[in-house]
Amino acid sequence: MNDLELAYEATIDGWLRALALKDAQTEGHSVRLAELSVALGHELDIDKENLKHLRRGALLHDIGQIGIPDLILKKAGPLTEEERKVMEQHPKFGYDLLAPIPFLQTAAEIIYCHHEHWDGSGYPRGLKGTDIPLLARIVSACEVWDALMSDQPYRKAWAKEDAQNYIDLGSGHQFDPEVVDAFLPYIKRKH
């Protein structure tokens, strides 16, 4: 790595620590998500340069939550419709924060699109199918997996088999079928 790339990586680490100050669960989730996303990227033959972007986008996928009020972000129960609309702005907040940085433009696209669904029912733009960048589709499946496999303020972690079934049932709806086809065998081998 050159000095500029090292400086960017240090900045990313700093942003992760800042986000962890707002929500302690975020840092571990982001690191696990980045590791799983890159591993799945290898399974899908993503090239080396895009694996770097994938890692950065996964690490920073929730950076936009800095703009979400704590009353919503840390709420233990279900969100109201109004609170959900506010929470659904975090991908746009993250994109707006990072898109002006040329080094992070691909990561910013991942952040912007990681809650889009294959069938068009996601947010914030309602993108569908291959209109969603592939790297964001990878992060989407991996993020849901990590969230399901982790204790949350509002529920306990799911059993591995239940989480696998959820991902499988989401193929073609929430998730890209090709991503799921690579993801499930990888999870069965490695987790």
C-alpha positions, 0 to 999 in steps of 0.5 A: 500500500502506498502512503495515500492508501494507508491514510485512507484506510486509517480514516476508515478505521477512524470512522468505524470507531466514531460509529462505534461510539454512537452504537457499540454493536456496529463495529463488530458487525461491520468487521464481520460483514466485511470479512464475510463479504470479501470471502463471498466475493472470492467465491463469486470471482470478484477481482482484487480491486473490487474486493478492496471496494467491497471491503470498504463498502461493507465496513462503512455500510452503516456510516449514514446512521450517524445522521439517525437520532439515537431515540430511533437507532437504539430503540429496543422495540419495533419502529413506528412507520415514521421512525422507519422512514427516518431510519431508511434514510441512512444509506442516502446519508452514507452515500452523501458523506462519501460520494465526494471522495474519489477513492470511496465512490464505489464504496459509496454506491455499495452503501447507497444500495445495500438495502435494495432488494432484488424484486425492487421492494427495498430502499432508498431508491427501489432499484431492482435486479441487476440495476443494484450493483453486484457488490451491494447485492453481496453486502446485502445478503451478508449483512442480513446473515450477520444480523440474524446470527447476532443478538439484537436489542429486540431479539436473540440470534437465530439458529444457523439453520433458520438463518440459512432458510431465511436467506434461501427463501429470500432468493429472487425476492430480497436477494440476488439468486446468484449471490444466494447460490454462492452464499449458502454452500460457502456458509455450509462449508465455513460456518 
